Amino acid sequence: MAPDHEILITIDERFVSDVAEEWLAAIARHVLEVERVGDCELGIVITDDETVRRLNREYAGDDHSTDVL
């Protein structure tokens, strides 16, 4: 049985025309399969540096921008 990969994608409205959600989900699913990741939930957020900094501060306690939370 294939693993259950739930992929949640949020794209800030300013970037909707720059990134195709279906394309991004397909790439993420492929990487999870190639890496043989079991059942999981993956969240991808496409947004600006300030929003990432706020999320990083809120969830990780680090007050800086990053590319992975």
Backbone bond lengths (Angstrom), bond angles and torsions (degrees), N, CA, C in turn:
res aa  C-N    CA-C-N  psi(-1)  N-CA   C-N-CA  omega(-1)  CA-C   N-CA-C  phi
1 M - - - 1.450 - - 1.535 109.04 -
2 A 1.307 117.06 133.97 1.468 122.22 -179.89 1.524 110.40 -70.96
3 P 1.329 117.11 145.31 1.464 119.91 178.70 1.531 111.38 -62.94
4 D 1.301 115.87 154.73 1.454 122.09 176.94 1.523 108.44 -93.93
5 H 1.322 116.80 107.20 1.462 122.12 178.76 1.523 108.19 -107.42
6 E 1.310 116.09 106.91 1.459 119.90 175.44 1.524 107.51 -92.41
7 I 1.313 116.30 119.54 1.463 121.53 -176.78 1.527 108.21 -114.17
8 L 1.318 115.22 117.01 1.460 121.95 -178.63 1.524 108.33 -107.39
9 I 1.317 116.21 121.51 1.465 120.34 -176.72 1.518 109.68 -120.52
10 T 1.332 115.29 130.08 1.458 121.86 174.69 1.520 106.99 -123.37
11 I 1.325 115.85 124.31 1.460 120.50 179.06 1.525 107.78 -119.22
12 D 1.325 115.19 119.94 1.464 120.88 176.79 1.528 108.28 -55.55
13 E 1.321 116.71 138.56 1.468 120.34 -175.23 1.526 113.01 -56.02
14 R 1.339 117.55 -25.05 1.468 119.78 178.39 1.524 112.69 -68.72
15 F 1.353 116.64 -18.49 1.456 120.40 -175.57 1.527 113.54 -114.35
16 V 1.310 117.72 4.40 1.465 121.74 -176.08 1.530 111.90 -58.04
17 S 1.316 117.65 -37.66 1.466 119.22 -178.34 1.532 112.50 -78.37
18 D 1.340 117.03 -9.39 1.465 121.42 -177.67 1.530 113.63 -95.48
19 V 1.334 117.08 -21.18 1.466 120.97 -173.99 1.521 109.57 -134.66
20 A 1.321 116.56 127.06 1.463 121.05 176.29 1.532 108.96 -87.20
21 E 1.321 116.74 118.73 1.459 121.57 -176.25 1.532 111.86 -58.78
22 E 1.321 117.70 -41.64 1.466 121.42 -179.77 1.528 111.17 -63.42
23 W 1.315 116.67 -41.27 1.463 122.30 178.56 1.523 110.42 -62.75
24 L 1.331 116.43 -46.40 1.458 121.19 -179.89 1.529 110.95 -63.40
25 A 1.317 117.59 -41.78 1.467 121.32 178.72 1.524 110.87 -64.04
26 A 1.328 117.09 -40.48 1.468 120.74 179.85 1.529 110.91 -64.30
27 I 1.315 117.38 -41.76 1.468 120.66 178.41 1.522 110.13 -65.23
28 A 1.322 117.10 -45.34 1.468 120.78 179.75 1.526 110.48 -60.32
29 R 1.328 116.85 -45.14 1.472 120.94 179.43 1.531 110.49 -61.37
30 H 1.325 117.11 -42.29 1.464 121.34 179.11 1.531 110.90 -61.24
31 V 1.329 117.04 -46.27 1.470 120.78 179.96 1.525 110.39 -61.75
32 L 1.319 117.74 -43.66 1.466 120.84 178.81 1.525 110.93 -60.91
33 E 1.323 117.09 -40.20 1.463 121.06 179.42 1.528 111.11 -68.38
34 V 1.328 117.57 -46.32 1.463 121.62 -179.57 1.530 110.72 -61.86
35 E 1.323 116.64 -38.18 1.460 121.32 179.59 1.531 112.18 -81.82
36 R 1.320 116.23 -0.13 1.475 122.80 178.66 1.521 112.71 56.22
37 V 1.331 115.14 43.97 1.457 120.99 177.24 1.523 108.27 -78.52
38 G 1.323 116.39 132.29 1.458 121.00 178.28 1.515 111.49 -73.36
39 D 1.319 115.74 -165.30 1.456 120.90 179.28 1.528 109.41 -50.03
40 C 1.329 115.82 131.87 1.457 119.04 -179.73 1.517 110.60 -162.15
41 E 1.313 113.68 168.36 1.450 122.13 171.90 1.523 106.63 -121.54
42 L 1.317 116.71 128.73 1.462 122.49 -179.86 1.514 108.32 -121.14
43 G 1.317 116.45 125.79 1.457 121.31 176.82 1.514 110.16 -107.90
44 I 1.316 115.76 130.10 1.464 121.85 178.04 1.527 107.62 -122.45
45 V 1.335 115.88 128.12 1.456 120.99 178.47 1.519 108.19 -122.65
46 I 1.310 116.04 125.65 1.464 121.94 174.85 1.526 105.98 -105.44
47 T 1.351 115.80 111.98 1.458 120.45 -175.89 1.524 109.57 -155.63
48 D 1.313 116.39 -169.43 1.467 120.67 -178.02 1.533 111.47 -93.02
49 D 1.334 115.63 169.14 1.464 121.60 -177.35 1.527 112.88 -59.93
50 E 1.315 117.58 -39.46 1.464 119.86 -177.54 1.528 111.22 -65.20
51 T 1.319 117.39 -39.62 1.466 120.29 177.75 1.522 110.57 -66.41
52 V 1.326 117.43 -41.82 1.467 120.86 177.88 1.529 109.87 -63.37
53 R 1.315 116.51 -40.63 1.472 119.97 178.12 1.532 110.50 -60.77
54 R 1.343 117.06 -43.84 1.465 121.02 178.98 1.526 110.47 -62.96
55 L 1.334 117.43 -44.57 1.466 120.84 179.00 1.534 111.01 -63.40
56 N 1.324 116.81 -41.51 1.458 121.52 179.39 1.529 110.45 -63.34
57 R 1.320 116.10 -41.36 1.468 120.56 178.47 1.532 110.06 -65.42
58 E 1.329 116.54 -43.09 1.466 121.49 -177.35 1.530 112.73 -68.61
59 Y 1.337 117.23 -44.24 1.466 120.73 -172.99 1.529 114.62 -96.79
60 A 1.325 117.51 -27.50 1.467 119.27 -175.95 1.526 113.03 -117.91
61 G 1.333 117.03 -7.31 1.453 119.93 179.07 1.518 114.25 75.36
62 D 1.332 117.86 12.58 1.466 121.84 179.57 1.530 108.98 -108.90
63 D 1.324 116.01 125.04 1.458 121.13 -176.23 1.528 111.23 -93.43
64 H 1.321 115.91 63.92 1.467 120.90 174.74 1.531 109.05 -155.69
65 S 1.311 115.36 162.79 1.461 120.80 177.75 1.530 109.26 -76.61
66 T 1.302 115.85 151.49 1.462 121.65 -179.68 1.524 108.33 -151.73
67 D 1.318 117.26 171.26 1.462 119.21 177.19 1.515 113.11 -108.29
68 V 1.328 117.24 -6.46 1.465 121.28 -179.87 1.525 108.92 -140.72
69 L 1.321 116.14 127.43 1.476 120.59 174.72 1.507 108.68 -112.92
